[in-house]
Amino acid sequence: MIEDNVVAYLLTKTDITNIVTARIYANTLPQKPTLPALTYNRIATERSQTLNTGRPGLAAARLQFDCWGKTYAEVKTLAEKMRLTLQGFSGVLSGGISAQAIHLFGEWDMYEPTTQEFRVVLDFEVWFSES
């Protein structure tokens, strides 16, 4: 899954791991999480097919990354590091998957009053080659 390749790539980037260490979770945070942390979800995938073979070609996956923290400044710093790491990236991700391009689709700030946690949501579109 492309999200696993992107997460593995993020875990090689000290700008990210200096903040979250390995606290990157699929879908939801664990109960009583250590913050700051990241969660991620695949929102959608669009696939193209070649006309002559019907085999997969390029795919575009929308991946949402949520930056979680105890303070607004903490999540804004993490979100900026995420943006700088992924926006405009093209090249080989972990696992040998080739990313043609990664674009930031949207970004917004949120606050969870019940847990008193700050969150910045980053919505990326990852174009990659399927085998």
C-alpha positions as CSV (number, residue, x, y, z in Angstrom):
1,M,0.0,0.0,0.0
2,I,1.3,3.4,-1.0
3,E,0.6,4.8,2.5
4,D,3.0,2.3,4.0
5,N,5.7,3.4,1.6
6,V,5.2,7.1,2.4
7,V,5.2,6.4,6.2
8,A,8.4,4.3,5.8
9,Y,9.9,7.3,3.9
10,L,8.9,9.7,6.6
11,L,10.6,7.5,9.2
12,T,13.9,8.0,7.4
13,K,13.6,11.8,7.7
14,T,15.1,13.3,10.9
15,D,13.0,16.5,10.6
16,I,10.0,14.3,11.2
17,T,11.5,11.7,13.6
18,N,13.1,14.3,15.8
19,I,9.5,15.4,16.6
20,V,7.4,12.2,16.6
21,T,10.1,9.5,16.9
22,A,8.1,6.5,15.5
23,R,4.6,7.7,16.6
24,I,2.9,7.5,13.2
25,Y,-0.4,5.6,13.4
26,A,-2.9,4.3,10.9
27,N,-6.4,5.9,11.2
28,T,-6.5,6.8,14.9
29,L,-4.3,7.7,17.9
30,P,-4.0,5.1,20.6
31,Q,-5.7,5.8,23.9
32,K,-3.7,8.3,26.0
33,P,-1.2,8.9,23.3
34,T,2.2,10.5,23.7
35,L,2.2,13.7,21.7
36,P,3.3,15.0,19.2
37,A,2.2,12.3,16.8
38,L,0.9,11.7,13.3
39,T,-2.1,9.7,12.1
40,Y,-2.8,8.9,8.4
41,N,-5.6,7.7,6.2
42,R,-6.0,6.9,2.6
43,I,-9.0,9.1,1.5
44,A,-9.3,7.9,-2.1
45,T,-7.4,6.4,-5.0
46,E,-7.8,7.1,-8.7
47,R,-6.3,4.6,-11.1
48,S,-5.5,4.9,-14.8
49,Q,-5.1,2.0,-17.2
50,T,-3.2,1.7,-20.4
51,L,-5.5,1.3,-23.4
52,N,-3.5,-1.5,-25.1
53,T,-3.2,-3.9,-22.1
54,G,-5.7,-2.7,-19.5
55,R,-3.0,-3.0,-16.9
56,P,-2.5,-0.4,-14.2
57,G,-0.4,2.6,-15.0
58,L,-0.3,5.7,-12.8
59,A,-2.4,6.0,-9.7
60,A,-3.2,9.0,-7.6
61,A,-3.8,8.3,-3.9
62,R,-5.2,11.0,-1.6
63,L,-3.5,10.6,1.8
64,Q,-4.5,12.6,4.9
65,F,-2.0,13.2,7.6
66,D,-3.1,14.6,10.9
67,C,-0.5,16.3,13.1
68,W,-1.4,16.1,16.8
69,G,0.1,18.0,19.6
70,K,-0.5,19.6,23.0
71,T,0.1,23.1,21.7
72,Y,-0.8,25.0,18.6
73,A,2.9,25.9,18.0
74,E,3.8,22.2,18.3
75,V,1.4,21.1,15.6
76,K,2.2,24.0,13.3
77,T,5.9,23.1,13.5
78,L,5.2,19.4,12.7
79,A,2.8,20.4,9.9
80,E,5.5,22.7,8.3
81,K,8.1,19.9,8.5
82,M,5.6,17.5,6.8
83,R,4.9,20.0,4.1
84,L,8.6,20.7,3.4
85,T,9.3,16.9,3.4
86,L,6.5,15.8,1.1
87,Q,5.3,18.7,-1.1
88,G,6.9,18.6,-4.5
89,F,8.7,15.3,-3.8
90,S,9.3,13.0,-6.8
91,G,11.6,10.0,-6.6
92,V,11.8,6.6,-5.0
93,L,10.0,6.0,-1.7
94,S,10.8,3.2,0.7
95,G,10.0,-0.2,-0.7
96,G,11.2,0.9,-4.2
97,I,7.8,2.5,-5.2
98,S,8.3,5.4,-7.6
99,A,6.4,8.6,-6.7
100,Q,6.0,10.7,-9.8
101,A,4.8,13.7,-7.7
102,I,3.4,14.6,-4.3
103,H,1.2,17.7,-4.1
104,L,-0.3,19.3,-1.1
105,F,-4.0,19.4,-1.8
106,G,-5.2,21.2,1.3
107,E,-4.3,22.1,4.9
108,W,-6.4,23.2,7.9
109,D,-6.2,23.7,11.6
110,M,-8.5,22.0,14.2
111,Y,-8.9,21.8,17.9
112,E,-10.3,18.8,19.9
113,P,-12.0,20.4,22.9
114,T,-12.7,17.0,24.7
115,T,-9.1,16.0,24.7
116,Q,-7.6,19.5,24.5
117,E,-5.4,18.5,21.6
118,F,-4.4,20.6,18.6
119,R,-4.4,19.2,15.1
120,V,-3.3,20.3,11.7
121,V,-4.7,18.2,8.8
122,L,-2.6,17.9,5.6
123,D,-4.2,16.4,2.5
124,F,-1.6,15.1,0.0
125,E,-2.1,13.7,-3.5
126,V,0.6,11.1,-4.3
127,W,1.0,10.1,-8.0
128,F,2.8,6.8,-8.2
129,S,3.5,3.9,-10.7
130,E,1.6,0.7,-10.1
131,S,3.0,-2.6,-11.2
